Amino acid sequence: MTEGTTSAAAEGADTLTRLEQEGEIAADYLEGLLDIADLDGDIDMDVEADRASVSIISDTGSRDLQKLVGRDGEVLEALQELTRLAVHRETGDRSRLMLDIAGYRAKKRTELSELGAKAASEAKSSGKAVRLDPMTPFERKVVHDAVKTAGLRSESEGEEPQRFVVVLPA
């Protein structure tokens, strides 16, 4: 093994350890919130795509957890930001942690991937740019990835919270 390879391996291990620490801090914070709200939920931690990922799931059904998702994921987005702030307070580093509650983001990711593929197909067949409705940064990222997979290019336009994706024809 060369020195550069050893250094890269050590850096990767350090990153993994840091992301696991973020997940643990987030899990502790979220368990406290669940206790305060008197909601049942299990915390699942993982590292996905170079970011900590924390999910709150429930064996008894997700009806109570839906309160933590809110309309169109608004409460989930706010809880994710609060959790990122809690991690930042503990570590001093900005966190890109991703929070999912009751499978909301996983389901949304599937729907948005399909939307991105459909928009790409439409842009290919019509030869015209396709503008989508405003989306959150998470939603735009999923659509951009789906468009890229379909072999086209996309851009985000507008200002938050009205920022949207434009799928460009080939």
Secondary structure, DSSP 8 states (H G I E B T S, - for coil): --HHHHHHHHHHHHHHHHHHHHHHHHHHHHHHHHHHHT---EEEEEEETTEEEEEEE-TT-STTTHHHH-GGGHHHHHHHHHHHHHHHHHHSS----EEEETTHHHHHHHHHHHHHHHHHHHHHHH-S-EE-----HHHHHHHHHHHHHTT-EEEEES-TTS-EEEEE--
